[in-house]
Amino acid sequence: MDPGKEIRFRVTAESFVDTSPTGPSSSSSSSSAAASTPGSAKEGEGGGGGGGGAAGDTAGQQQEEKKIPYLIYGSVNDQGLGVVEWWENA
């Protein structure tokens, strides 16, 4: 298929996941408080790359936990589906 072309597709399934915001857990709020203290910030700056790696790992875990709220599954495997130009001349 060519990018930017109009297509026809059939919805085969859909998935809805409730992603309503939730309050912070007790463990994440205590770790946030520890990271915001002046002493721990100075240690992280002087430690070189060691402190940055731990923060990067936490951010990576949060991205992995992100869920897609609404997902639509589709198919173009049927008569009359696919790129519209394919069917205009048929």
PEGI-V82368 format. One record per residue. N is the residue number from 0. PSI is psi in radians with two decimals (999 if undefined). D_LAST is the distance of its C-alpha to the last C-alpha in Angstrom with 1 decimal. Layout:
N PSI D_LAST
N PSI D_LAST
This chain:
0 2.59 17.3
1 2.37 18.6
2 2.43 21.5
3 -0.09 21.1
4 2.57 17.4
5 2.37 16.4
6 2.80 15.3
7 2.37 15.0
8 2.81 17.5
9 2.30 19.5
10 2.12 23.3
11 -0.47 25.0
12 2.83 28.6
13 2.66 30.9
14 2.22 34.4
15 2.21 37.1
16 2.19 40.3
17 2.02 43.2
18 0.58 44.3
19 2.50 47.0
20 2.52 49.8
21 2.80 52.8
22 2.82 56.3
23 2.54 57.7
24 2.82 59.1
25 -0.58 62.8
26 -0.65 62.3
27 -0.55 59.9
28 -0.59 62.2
29 -0.61 65.3
30 -0.56 63.5
31 -0.68 62.4
32 -0.67 66.0
33 -0.61 67.3
34 -0.39 65.0
35 -0.05 66.1
36 2.53 69.8
37 -0.65 71.3
38 -0.74 72.7
39 -0.52 69.5
40 -0.70 67.7
41 -0.67 70.4
42 -0.70 70.1
43 -0.65 66.4
44 -0.70 66.8
45 -0.32 69.6
46 -0.08 67.9
47 -2.35 65.3
48 -0.23 62.0
49 -0.78 63.1
50 -0.62 62.9
51 -0.57 59.5
52 -0.70 58.0
53 -0.71 59.0
54 -0.67 57.4
55 -0.65 54.2
56 -0.72 54.1
57 -0.74 54.5
58 -0.66 51.7
59 -0.68 49.4
60 -0.69 50.3
61 -0.66 49.5
62 -0.63 46.0
63 -0.57 45.4
64 -0.22 46.4
65 2.38 43.9
66 2.59 41.3
67 2.14 37.9
68 -0.67 38.4
69 2.12 34.8
70 2.26 32.2
71 2.24 28.6
72 2.32 26.8
73 2.93 23.0
74 2.53 20.2
75 0.32 16.6
76 1.17 16.7
77 2.87 14.6
78 2.28 11.3
79 0.02 9.6
80 2.81 12.3
81 -2.71 12.9
82 2.25 12.3
83 -0.65 10.5
84 -0.48 9.3
85 -0.59 7.3
86 -0.18 5.1
87 -0.58 5.7
88 -0.10 3.8
89 999 0.0
